[in-house]
Amino acid sequence: NVIYFDIKEDNLTIAVTDGRKLVKKVYDNIKLGFNGGMPMPKTVAIILKNALKHDTDVTFTYNKERAKIEFEDTEILFRMPETKYPNYNCVIPAERPIQASLDRLSIIGALKRVGVFSNKSNDMVQLELKDKQVFLSGRDNDYNTSAEEHFACDYEGEPFSIGFSHQFGFEMLNNMDCEHVRVELSQSNKPLV
């Protein structure tokens, strides 16, 4: 429910998590000249998203208790969340030796089809990389159903597999606008990037 603005002198990082997914975007072309951090409630972010035009200058003023956002003829005041934002940089593994390049539309289509056969309580599918192939499988033991698809990818390492929610994978990939995506991870019990 909180979006975190991590302010550095020469960049701005915006991070948000729901406890299972973490999204981080770094803006290197922003020079703010000071260090700080500002948590923003999700409801305020939704208001900003709907009210801001693409090229609008925005002024943030904040202290530990309150914040004010100003743009054009609009002023938004809100109380700062009292929770401490988790260290998002600790979640993402620094070293990610396992890397594969996948066709984004192929993986989206496979997730849609295989996800139908995954267990409804956890939506888990298994992604396996081996022999320049991606194998995506879903299984629901309660209803004795399963599905598997495979397609070519750019991966030349040891066989590797990881489980994840097909809904989360679909959401992330569907919000990207590119032909290929790079999947990176360090080991099967660490986050998939």
Secondary structure, DSSP 8 states (H G I E B T S, - for coil): -EEEEEE-SS-EEEEEE-SS-EEEEEETT---SS-EEEEEEHHHHHHHHHH--TT---EEEE-SSEEEEEETTEEEEEE--SS----HHHHS-S---EEEEEEHHHHHHHHHHHHTTS-TTT-EEEEEEETTEEEEEEEETTTTEEEEEEEE-B--SS-EEEEEEHHHHHHHHHT---SEEEEEESSTTS---
